[in-house]
Amino acid sequence: MKIFMRRMMLIMAILPTVAGCAGLQPERRIGMSVDMPDRYTLYTGVEKGQDQWWQAFDSPELNNLVNEALSRDFSIRSARARLRQASALARQAGAGLVPVLDYSAGAETARRQIKISSGGPVDTTADETWNLGLAASYEVDLWGRLRARQQAGAVNFQAAREDLDAAAVSVAGKVVENWIDILAFRRKITILKQQIQANTTLLALQRLRFANGAARALDVSQQRQALASVKAELPLLRLYERQSINQLALLLGRASASGLELTQDTMPELIPVPAVGLPADLLAARPDVRAAGLRLRSADWEVSAARADRLPAITLSAQALFSGGSLDLLFSNWIARLAAGLTGPLFDGSRREAEVDRVRAVAAERMSDYAGIVAAAVKEVENSLIGELRQGEYLELLKEQLNASRLALKDARLQYRNGQSDYLSYLSAWTSVQTLERQMVGEQAQLIKYRVLLYKTLGGDWTGRLVSSESTNIF
């Protein structure tokens, strides 16, 4: 018995190594390639910025918000859970590479009563049976089917890890964008309150001038209309501010914005545009691109597994059974079996062949997805670069327009005081200045958001700290 057990364990230990030397590898990919431009249309050679790019805005408040979101956001929590699921599935996929060992145990008591003759004594006996069984089985992975499934599971786990990184990149960008919106709305509200105060003062002056016969009733009505128009903007701005705060609270993993204190009241300054590198850098820098590439690789391994499934399989099994009439005699009686089996498909209605065709089509689909994601990534970087450039130009022209409007207001005020023009001309110039002052705030915020978009589209490796080391171990 001891010799048999030693031989069985030796065979089970050696076979995985032997089987690992053979197997079908993923097919060489021939077909669609990803065309990458040599450089971006608007290339910048400025030194590369910080990996945790939001720190470039030099705001402790923003840093705290992003850090809280990265640890508490609901979508990131879900991505972490999906990563744990992928880890479990990867372990399941690799389980077939090792032998399966099962045991069974049982005890039985049987009582018999025998009466030999009428009126004679009754003989009662009791029989006890104890049994213990050990069974081992192992599939020799001659063609690499099990190894291919293990590799597919491991690569899918890596793709889930990249999905977590992609979620973090998205959440960080949304937090910064919402924070910028809140600052912009608050700045607009401050300007609007100042404009309401100024229009209220002008209305009082016009009423006084009308009482003294120096102004027309139409002038008073026009100023009253201007004041009402400015006041009507305030509730909407407060609504948009509150909605942005609520959205920010949601990104922070909070059900309510209660207790969310935002104290900064100035817009951050932009540093020079960071170096965007080469388009090919996106293949390594963007987690969504990396995830798509990994899922393509996983599909290639699934093709290998499906091809190997059409070939014969060798299964080894061993069994040892122990039994005895009492527990101390359990190992006195035993039976040992060692068997090998060969199974393979003769006719299955082309099921396995169809499975190969299916997984090859899945691989082709993922190749197209990968190419599309890469092309979209290049486009997003190009759009963010050109967006910031043109938005900056637009902002400069808007400043010129505001300065010109202020000069026109000064001239209109002078002409009105000298009786050379009516009040409507002055009021129109004043309304234009007020509108442009509020518009400037929104366009400055949009310029910063283009920079945020650029940081998001460039990716980075700062997300590596999101998952603890134990979460990255599969086997």
C-alpha positions as CSV (number, residue, x, y, z in Angstrom):
1,M,0.0,0.0,0.0
2,K,2.8,2.4,0.9
3,I,4.5,1.7,-2.4
4,F,1.3,2.3,-4.3
5,M,0.7,5.6,-2.6
6,R,4.2,6.8,-3.3
7,R,3.9,6.0,-7.0
8,M,0.5,7.7,-7.3
9,M,1.8,10.9,-5.7
10,L,4.9,10.9,-7.8
11,I,2.9,10.5,-11.0
12,M,0.6,13.3,-9.9
13,A,3.5,15.6,-9.2
14,I,5.4,15.0,-12.4
15,L,2.5,15.1,-14.9
16,P,1.7,18.9,-14.6
17,T,5.4,19.6,-15.4
18,V,5.3,17.3,-18.4
19,A,2.0,18.6,-19.7
20,G,3.2,22.2,-19.4
21,C,5.9,21.5,-22.0
22,A,3.3,21.1,-24.7
23,G,0.2,23.0,-25.8
24,L,-1.3,25.2,-28.5
25,Q,-0.2,28.8,-28.3
26,P,-2.3,31.8,-29.4
27,E,-2.4,32.2,-33.2
28,R,-0.2,34.8,-34.8
29,R,-2.4,37.8,-35.4
30,I,-2.7,38.9,-39.1
31,G,-5.1,41.6,-40.1
32,M,-6.1,44.9,-38.7
33,S,-3.3,47.1,-37.4
34,V,-3.6,50.3,-35.4
35,D,-2.3,53.3,-37.4
36,M,-0.7,55.8,-35.0
37,P,0.4,59.3,-36.1
38,D,4.0,60.1,-35.5
39,R,3.1,63.2,-33.4
40,Y,0.1,65.3,-32.4
41,T,-0.9,68.2,-34.6
42,L,-0.3,70.6,-31.7
43,Y,2.9,69.2,-30.1
44,T,4.2,70.6,-26.9
45,G,7.7,69.8,-25.6
46,V,7.2,71.4,-22.2
47,E,8.5,69.2,-19.3
48,K,6.1,66.5,-18.2
49,G,3.7,67.5,-15.4
50,Q,2.8,65.8,-12.2
51,D,1.3,62.3,-12.3
52,Q,-1.3,63.4,-9.8
53,W,-2.2,66.2,-12.1
54,W,-4.8,68.0,-10.0
55,Q,-2.1,69.0,-7.6
56,A,-0.9,71.4,-10.3
57,F,-3.8,73.6,-9.4
58,D,-2.2,74.2,-6.0
59,S,-5.4,73.8,-4.0
60,P,-5.3,71.8,-0.7
61,E,-9.1,71.8,-0.8
62,L,-9.2,70.2,-4.3
63,N,-6.5,67.6,-3.3
64,N,-8.7,66.5,-0.3
65,L,-11.8,66.3,-2.5
66,V,-10.0,64.1,-5.1
67,N,-8.5,61.8,-2.4
68,E,-11.9,61.3,-0.8
69,A,-13.5,60.5,-4.1
70,L,-10.9,58.0,-5.0
71,S,-11.5,56.1,-1.8
72,R,-15.3,56.5,-1.5
73,D,-16.9,57.0,-5.0
74,F,-19.6,54.4,-5.8
75,S,-18.3,53.6,-9.3
76,I,-14.8,53.0,-7.9
77,R,-16.2,50.7,-5.2
78,S,-18.1,48.8,-7.9
79,A,-14.9,48.5,-9.9
80,R,-13.1,47.1,-6.9
81,A,-15.8,44.5,-6.4
82,R,-15.5,43.6,-10.1
83,L,-11.8,43.2,-9.6
84,R,-12.3,40.8,-6.8
85,Q,-14.8,38.9,-9.0
86,A,-12.2,38.7,-11.7
87,S,-9.6,37.4,-9.2
88,A,-11.9,34.6,-8.1
89,L,-12.7,33.7,-11.7
90,A,-9.0,33.6,-12.6
91,R,-8.3,31.3,-9.7
92,Q,-11.2,29.1,-10.9
93,A,-9.8,29.0,-14.4
94,G,-6.4,27.8,-13.1
95,A,-7.8,25.1,-10.8
96,G,-7.9,22.5,-13.5
97,L,-4.1,22.5,-13.7
98,V,-3.7,20.7,-10.4
99,P,-5.0,17.3,-9.3
100,V,-8.3,17.0,-7.6
101,L,-8.2,15.1,-4.3
102,D,-11.5,14.0,-2.6
103,Y,-12.2,12.0,0.5
104,S,-15.1,10.1,1.9
105,A,-15.8,8.5,5.3
106,G,-18.6,6.6,6.8
107,A,-19.7,4.3,9.6
108,E,-22.5,1.9,9.7
109,T,-24.1,-0.3,12.4
110,A,-26.4,-3.2,11.6
111,R,-28.3,-5.1,14.3
112,R,-29.8,-8.5,13.6
113,Q,-32.2,-10.6,15.7
114,I,-32.4,-14.3,15.1
115,K,-34.8,-16.8,16.8
116,I,-33.7,-20.4,16.0
117,S,-36.9,-22.2,17.3
118,S,-40.3,-21.5,18.7
119,G,-39.9,-20.7,22.4
120,G,-36.2,-20.8,22.0
121,P,-33.8,-18.0,22.9
122,V,-33.4,-14.9,20.7
123,D,-29.9,-14.2,19.4
124,T,-29.1,-10.6,18.8
125,T,-25.9,-9.5,16.9
126,A,-24.5,-6.2,15.9
127,D,-22.1,-5.5,13.0
128,E,-20.1,-2.4,12.6
129,T,-18.5,-1.2,9.4
130,W,-16.0,1.7,9.1
131,N,-14.8,2.9,5.8
132,L,-12.5,5.6,4.4
133,G,-11.9,6.5,0.8
134,L,-9.4,8.7,-1.0
135,A,-9.8,9.6,-4.7
136,A,-7.5,11.6,-6.9
137,S,-8.0,12.6,-10.5
138,Y,-6.0,14.7,-13.0
139,E,-6.3,15.7,-16.6
140,V,-3.1,15.7,-18.5
141,D,-3.0,19.1,-20.3
142,L,-1.2,17.7,-23.4
143,W,-2.6,20.4,-25.7
144,G,-2.6,23.3,-23.4
145,R,-6.4,23.7,-23.1
146,L,-6.3,24.2,-19.3
147,R,-3.2,26.4,-19.4
148,A,-4.9,28.6,-22.1
149,R,-8.0,29.0,-19.9
150,Q,-5.8,29.9,-16.9
151,Q,-4.0,32.5,-19.0
152,A,-7.3,33.9,-20.3
153,G,-8.5,34.3,-16.7
154,A,-5.3,35.9,-15.5
155,V,-5.4,38.4,-18.4
156,N,-9.1,39.2,-17.7
157,F,-8.1,39.9,-14.1
158,Q,-5.4,42.4,-15.3
159,A,-8.1,44.0,-17.6
160,A,-10.4,44.4,-14.6
161,R,-7.5,46.1,-12.8
162,E,-7.2,48.5,-15.7
163,D,-10.9,49.1,-15.5
164,L,-10.5,50.3,-11.9
165,D,-7.7,52.6,-13.0
166,A,-10.0,54.0,-15.8
167,A,-12.8,54.6,-13.3
168,A,-10.3,56.5,-11.1
169,V,-9.2,58.7,-14.0
170,S,-12.8,59.5,-14.8
171,V,-13.8,60.2,-11.2
172,A,-10.8,62.5,-10.6
173,G,-11.6,64.5,-13.7
174,K,-15.3,64.8,-12.8
175,V,-14.4,66.0,-9.3
176,V,-12.2,68.7,-10.6
177,E,-14.7,69.8,-13.3
178,N,-17.5,70.0,-10.7
179,W,-15.2,72.0,-8.4
180,I,-14.4,74.4,-11.2
181,D,-18.1,74.8,-12.0
182,I,-18.9,75.6,-8.3
183,L,-16.2,78.2,-8.2
184,A,-17.4,79.7,-11.5
185,F,-21.1,79.8,-10.3
186,R,-20.1,81.4,-7.0
187,R,-18.0,84.0,-8.8
188,K,-20.9,84.8,-11.2
189,I,-23.2,85.1,-8.2
190,T,-20.8,87.6,-6.6
191,I,-20.6,89.6,-9.7
192,L,-24.4,89.5,-10.2
193,K,-25.0,90.7,-6.7
194,Q,-22.7,93.6,-7.3
195,Q,-24.6,94.4,-10.6
196,I,-27.9,94.1,-8.8
197,Q,-26.7,96.6,-6.2
198,A,-25.4,99.0,-8.9
199,N,-28.7,98.7,-10.9
200,T,-30.7,99.3,-7.7
201,T,-28.7,102.5,-7.1
202,L,-29.2,103.6,-10.7
203,L,-33.0,103.0,-10.3
204,A,-33.1,105.2,-7.2
205,L,-31.2,107.9,-9.0
206,Q,-33.5,107.8,-12.0
207,R,-36.5,108.0,-9.7
208,L,-34.9,111.0,-8.0
209,R,-34.2,112.6,-11.4
210,F,-37.7,112.0,-12.6
211,A,-39.1,113.6,-9.4
212,N,-37.0,116.6,-10.1
213,G,-38.0,116.7,-13.8
214,A,-34.6,115.8,-15.0
215,A,-35.5,112.3,-16.4
216,R,-38.4,110.8,-18.3
217,A,-40.8,108.1,-17.0
218,L,-39.4,105.9,-19.8
219,D,-35.9,106.2,-18.3
220,V,-37.3,104.9,-15.0
221,S,-39.1,102.1,-16.6
222,Q,-36.1,101.0,-18.6
223,Q,-33.9,101.0,-15.5
224,R,-36.5,99.0,-13.6
225,Q,-36.6,96.5,-16.5
226,A,-32.8,96.2,-16.4
227,L,-32.8,95.6,-12.7
228,A,-35.5,92.9,-13.0
229,S,-33.5,91.2,-15.8
230,V,-30.4,91.0,-13.7
231,K,-32.3,89.8,-10.6
232,A,-33.9,87.0,-12.7
233,E,-30.4,85.5,-13.3
234,L,-29.7,84.9,-9.6
235,P,-32.1,82.0,-8.9
236,L,-30.8,80.0,-11.8
237,L,-27.2,80.5,-10.8
238,R,-28.0,79.4,-7.3
239,L,-29.7,76.4,-8.7
240,Y,-26.7,75.4,-10.9
241,E,-24.4,75.9,-7.9
242,R,-26.5,73.7,-5.7
243,Q,-26.7,71.0,-8.4
244,S,-23.0,71.0,-8.9
245,I,-22.4,70.7,-5.1
246,N,-24.9,67.8,-5.0
247,Q,-23.1,66.1,-7.9
248,L,-19.7,66.6,-6.2
249,A,-21.1,65.0,-3.0
250,L,-22.3,62.0,-5.0
251,L,-18.7,61.7,-6.5
252,L,-17.5,61.7,-2.9
253,G,-19.7,58.8,-2.0
254,R,-22.1,60.8,0.0
255,A,-25.9,60.6,-0.1
256,S,-26.2,64.3,0.8
257,A,-24.1,67.5,0.5
258,S,-24.7,68.2,4.1
259,G,-21.4,68.9,5.8
260,L,-19.6,69.5,2.5
261,E,-17.7,72.7,3.1
262,L,-16.0,74.5,0.2
263,T,-14.1,77.6,1.2
264,Q,-12.0,78.5,-1.9
265,D,-13.4,81.4,-3.8
266,T,-10.8,82.0,-6.5
267,M,-10.2,80.2,-9.8
268,P,-6.9,78.3,-10.0
269,E,-4.1,79.5,-12.3
270,L,-3.1,77.3,-15.2
271,I,0.6,76.2,-15.6
272,P,2.1,75.7,-19.0
273,V,0.6,72.9,-21.0
274,P,2.4,69.6,-20.0
275,A,4.3,67.5,-22.5
276,V,1.9,65.2,-24.2
277,G,4.5,62.8,-25.5
278,L,3.9,60.8,-28.6
279,P,0.6,59.2,-29.7
280,A,2.1,55.7,-29.2
281,D,2.6,56.6,-25.5
282,L,-1.1,56.4,-25.0
283,L,-0.9,52.6,-25.5
284,A,0.9,52.4,-22.2
285,A,-0.5,55.5,-20.4
286,R,-4.2,55.1,-20.7
287,P,-5.9,52.4,-18.7
288,D,-8.9,52.0,-21.0
289,V,-6.4,51.3,-23.9
290,R,-4.5,48.9,-21.8
291,A,-7.7,47.1,-20.7
292,A,-8.9,46.8,-24.4
293,G,-5.5,45.3,-25.3
294,L,-5.6,42.8,-22.4
295,R,-9.1,41.7,-23.4
296,L,-7.9,41.1,-26.9
297,R,-5.1,39.0,-25.5
298,S,-7.6,37.1,-23.4
299,A,-9.7,36.3,-26.4
300,D,-6.6,34.9,-28.2
301,W,-6.1,32.5,-25.3
302,E,-9.8,31.5,-25.5
303,V,-9.2,30.6,-29.1
304,S,-6.3,28.4,-28.1
305,A,-8.5,26.7,-25.5
306,A,-11.3,26.1,-28.0
307,R,-8.8,24.6,-30.5
308,A,-7.3,22.3,-27.9
309,D,-10.8,21.2,-26.8
310,R,-11.2,19.4,-30.2
311,L,-8.3,17.1,-29.4
312,P,-8.3,13.9,-27.2
313,A,-7.9,14.3,-23.4
314,I,-6.1,11.9,-21.0
315,T,-7.4,11.6,-17.5
316,L,-5.6,9.7,-14.7
317,S,-7.5,8.6,-11.6
318,A,-6.5,6.9,-8.4
319,Q,-8.6,5.5,-5.5
320,A,-7.9,4.0,-2.2
321,L,-10.6,2.4,-0.1
322,F,-10.1,1.3,3.6
323,S,-12.7,-0.6,5.6
324,G,-12.9,-2.5,8.9
325,G,-15.3,-3.9,11.4
326,S,-13.9,-1.5,14.0
327,L,-12.1,1.8,14.0
328,D,-8.8,0.2,15.1
329,L,-9.0,-2.2,12.2
330,L,-9.9,0.5,9.6
331,F,-6.5,0.3,7.7
332,S,-6.2,-3.5,7.8
333,N,-8.4,-4.0,4.7
334,W,-7.9,-1.9,1.7
335,I,-8.4,-1.7,-2.1
336,A,-6.3,0.5,-4.4
337,R,-7.1,1.4,-8.0
338,L,-5.1,3.3,-10.6
339,A,-6.6,4.0,-14.0
340,A,-6.0,6.1,-17.1
341,G,-8.6,7.1,-19.6
342,L,-8.5,8.6,-23.1
343,T,-11.5,10.5,-24.4
344,G,-12.0,12.5,-27.5
345,P,-14.7,13.7,-29.8
346,L,-15.8,11.5,-32.8
347,F,-19.0,13.4,-33.7
348,D,-20.6,16.3,-31.8
349,G,-22.6,18.0,-34.5
350,S,-19.7,20.5,-35.1
351,R,-20.2,22.0,-31.7
352,R,-16.5,22.3,-31.0
353,E,-15.8,23.6,-34.4
354,A,-18.5,26.2,-34.0
355,E,-17.0,27.2,-30.7
356,V,-13.7,27.9,-32.3
357,D,-15.4,30.0,-34.9
358,R,-17.3,31.9,-32.2
359,V,-14.2,32.7,-30.1
360,R,-12.3,33.8,-33.2
361,A,-15.1,36.2,-34.0
362,V,-14.9,37.5,-30.4
363,A,-11.2,38.1,-30.9
364,A,-11.9,39.9,-34.1
365,E,-14.5,42.1,-32.4
366,R,-12.1,42.9,-29.6
367,M,-9.4,43.8,-32.1
368,S,-11.8,46.3,-33.7
369,D,-12.7,47.6,-30.2
370,Y,-9.0,48.0,-29.4
371,A,-8.3,49.9,-32.6
372,G,-11.3,52.1,-32.1
373,I,-10.3,52.9,-28.5
374,V,-6.8,53.8,-29.6
375,A,-8.1,56.0,-32.4
376,A,-10.6,57.7,-30.0
377,A,-7.8,58.3,-27.4
378,V,-5.6,60.1,-30.0
379,K,-8.7,62.1,-31.1
380,E,-9.4,63.1,-27.5
381,V,-5.9,64.4,-26.9
382,E,-6.0,66.4,-30.2
383,N,-9.4,67.8,-29.2
384,S,-8.3,68.8,-25.8
385,L,-5.1,70.5,-27.2
386,I,-6.9,72.4,-29.9
387,G,-9.8,73.2,-27.4
388,E,-7.5,74.8,-24.9
389,L,-5.6,76.7,-27.6
390,R,-8.8,78.1,-29.3
391,Q,-10.5,78.8,-26.0
392,G,-7.5,80.8,-24.9
393,E,-7.6,82.8,-28.1
394,Y,-11.4,83.3,-27.6
395,L,-10.8,84.5,-24.0
396,E,-8.3,87.1,-25.1
397,L,-10.7,88.4,-27.7
398,L,-13.4,88.4,-25.1
399,K,-11.2,90.5,-22.8
400,E,-10.7,93.0,-25.7
401,Q,-14.5,93.1,-26.2
402,L,-15.0,93.8,-22.5
403,N,-12.4,96.5,-22.5
404,A,-14.1,98.1,-25.6
405,S,-17.5,97.8,-23.9
406,R,-16.2,99.6,-20.8
407,L,-14.9,102.4,-22.9
408,A,-18.2,102.6,-24.8
409,L,-20.0,102.7,-21.4
410,K,-17.7,105.6,-20.3
411,D,-18.6,107.5,-23.5
412,A,-22.3,106.7,-23.2
413,R,-22.3,108.0,-19.6
414,L,-20.6,111.2,-20.6
415,Q,-23.0,111.8,-23.5
416,Y,-26.0,111.1,-21.4
417,R,-24.9,113.5,-18.7
418,N,-24.3,116.2,-21.4
419,G,-27.7,115.6,-22.9
420,Q,-26.2,114.3,-26.1
421,S,-27.9,110.9,-26.0
422,D,-30.9,109.2,-24.3
423,Y,-30.8,106.9,-21.3
424,L,-31.3,103.8,-23.4
425,S,-27.9,104.2,-25.1
426,Y,-26.2,104.4,-21.7
427,L,-28.3,101.5,-20.4
428,S,-27.5,99.3,-23.4
429,A,-23.8,99.9,-22.9
430,W,-24.1,99.2,-19.2
431,T,-26.0,95.9,-19.9
432,S,-23.4,94.8,-22.4
433,V,-20.6,95.3,-19.8
434,Q,-22.5,93.3,-17.2
435,T,-23.2,90.4,-19.5
436,L,-19.6,90.2,-20.6
437,E,-18.3,90.3,-17.0
438,R,-20.4,87.2,-16.3
439,Q,-19.5,85.6,-19.5
440,M,-15.8,86.0,-18.8
441,V,-16.1,83.9,-15.7
442,G,-17.8,81.0,-17.6
443,E,-15.2,81.1,-20.4
444,Q,-12.3,81.1,-17.9
445,A,-13.8,78.0,-16.3
446,Q,-14.1,76.4,-19.7
447,L,-10.5,77.0,-20.4
448,I,-9.5,75.3,-17.2
449,K,-11.8,72.4,-18.0
450,Y,-10.1,71.9,-21.3
451,R,-6.9,71.5,-19.3
452,V,-8.6,68.9,-17.1
453,L,-9.8,67.1,-20.2
454,L,-6.2,67.0,-21.5
455,Y,-4.9,65.5,-18.2
456,K,-7.7,62.9,-18.3
457,T,-7.0,61.9,-21.9
458,L,-3.2,61.5,-21.3
459,G,-3.8,58.9,-18.6
460,G,-0.8,58.2,-16.4
461,D,0.4,55.7,-13.8
462,W,-0.8,57.5,-10.7
463,T,-3.6,55.0,-10.2
464,G,-1.2,52.3,-9.2
465,R,-1.7,53.1,-5.5
466,L,-5.5,52.4,-5.6
467,V,-5.3,48.7,-4.9
468,S,-3.5,47.0,-2.1
469,S,-0.9,44.3,-2.9
470,E,-3.0,41.5,-1.7
471,S,-5.7,42.4,-4.2
472,T,-3.3,42.0,-7.1
473,N,-2.3,38.4,-6.3
474,I,-4.3,35.8,-8.1
475,F,-2.7,32.5,-7.3
